[in-house]
């Protein structure tokens, strides 16, 4: 049964350290919140986003007074509507409109195990049905389902029943949006909970069709529930993973910063949020031990492991992802997408985790009339596959790539002084390109040989081989650096925030002169001229590949590769990167290694140079380097070093 409003505006309860949802929002505050996006400067959820979501929940569940005198209803005692009290006029009007279409309610849904109750929120259509249903498992945050409440309003306005819930174990104790139980990290309990939520929805809403839509953690759960329950007719997976194992651990490298960030967002300590088995897995991962067991644990939670079930069910699946994703790197999502044999769509955007979709999940566009392509296309997918609308989705190519940094920007001026703030705003969106499938994105490859010149701290050269083998200058050389010290060549300044700034028109700028060549080696092309008659020096499209020969004075080494687009003033922007840890080395003996960097769609301007930088440390990763030992890169005649660049 629905329960009373847990976010009551009349309640005196306020959680220390959390936004006070008893205080209304202004239009300016709402615009600033959605303009900032989902992430705060420290990589946690922006408090403004939390406040907006919880205030919307309060306004919806508080509702209007029942009687004319305002004494018997759930709104204000003076007859006012809670939406008018808490929200700016335009947003309040939309809430009232949705309330006229759909009944909001708060629930505690029985999970798959009898001891677990899931915090949930619903909007049930009031008009004659049946109506399709969208189930929204919340993302991995301490705040649960209220965070994306704006998106539920949008869905309800489009005619859907909506049922959003917080996955088991997530949330701050005492918050009404917190679910019971322990976090299963998208394990079997979470899949079964998803089916239990469907059972609840069938009983309460009798939907005509059921879709799942999730962001981040909710997107992985959405895929896994759909694989195991054929009642799911469509999936929208935003900032998602396909293989949790390789998201955590790939190329012998642990993605430590991502796991540490996630553990800070459960709403409690590891000991209070996870059972003993999951605590052991997390401890092993952080201690760099028993990694085979960690990989098996991750594969159990990988939608990729159940592609055969998804394909048997024929579940139409929509992916939205980013090139510089710091939690679930893009290549593993591509592997899963390529294995789908169902109606499918992949959108790849500039930025990092949840940057494209986040603003329009938490609130209305900051600028009225602003295009909202990431979420507009997600909703269109649901409209086509759940409501049967012929809205153009049936003709969509399977892949749509936004080309990095092709937007046009202008400086943001301080409203008081009129001086530039140092940030830019986008005035013309970045270009997008479609392909019939991912296999069509890369049309050719170009191989660059690496030279050994660069003595005295200068860079070696990347030179196009033109289909031939490296000449004498491309083999027989060695270049050394001192390992275990970070350099300016890092993937990003801050988890989530650097990519969120990219999305907003402010990509990280590197000064390549500051990359310490004592602790890194670099190779650079001559200024590039178009190779295909077009305006770009090179059109990078796809997954770069790198081969190097390494030796070390230690038994292990880290090779962290970064591809940079270098302008004439030696400043640069990052195209792609990927770490590799190498173990079991015999000191002063060679080992040849080949690995793939992360996929990219990037136009290097004519006259710019392509730079490859290899160092041994990055705050994102657990490295294998031994500080102040020597790492040597070489290119023997039998296995010359090269960079293979995909072109489109």
Secondary structure, 3 states (H helix, E strand, C coil): CCECCCCCCCCCCCCCCCCCCCCCCCHHHHHHHHHHCCECCCCCECHHHHHHHHHHHHHHHHCCCCCCCCCCCCCCCCCCCHHHHHCCHHHHHHHHHHHHHEEEEEEEEECCCCCCEEEEEEEEECCCCCCCEEEEECCCCCCHHHHHHHHHHHHHHCCCEEEEECCCCCCCCCCCCCCCCCCCCCCHHHHHHHHHHHHHHHHHHCCCCEEEEEECHHHHHHHHHHHHCCCEEEEEEECCCCCHHHHHEECCEECHHHHHHHHCCCCCCHHHHCCHHHHHHHHHHHHCCCHHHHHHHHHHCCHHHHHHHHHHHCCEEEEEEECCCCCCCHHHHHHHHHHCCCCEEEEEECCCCCHHHHHHHHCCCCCCCCCCHHHHHHHHHHHHHHHCCCCCHHHCCCEEEECECCCEEEEEECCCCCCEEEEEEEEECCCEEEECCHHHCCCEEEEEEECCCCHHHCCEEEEECCCCCCCHHHCCCEEEEECCCCCCCCCCCCCCHHHHHHHCCCCCCEEHHHCCCCCCEEEECCCCCCCCCCCEEEEEEECCEEEEEEEECCCCEEEEEEEEEECCCCEEEEEEEEEEEECCCCCCCCEEEEEECCCEEEEEECCCEEEEEEECCCCCCECCCCCCCEEEEECCCCCCCEEEEEEC
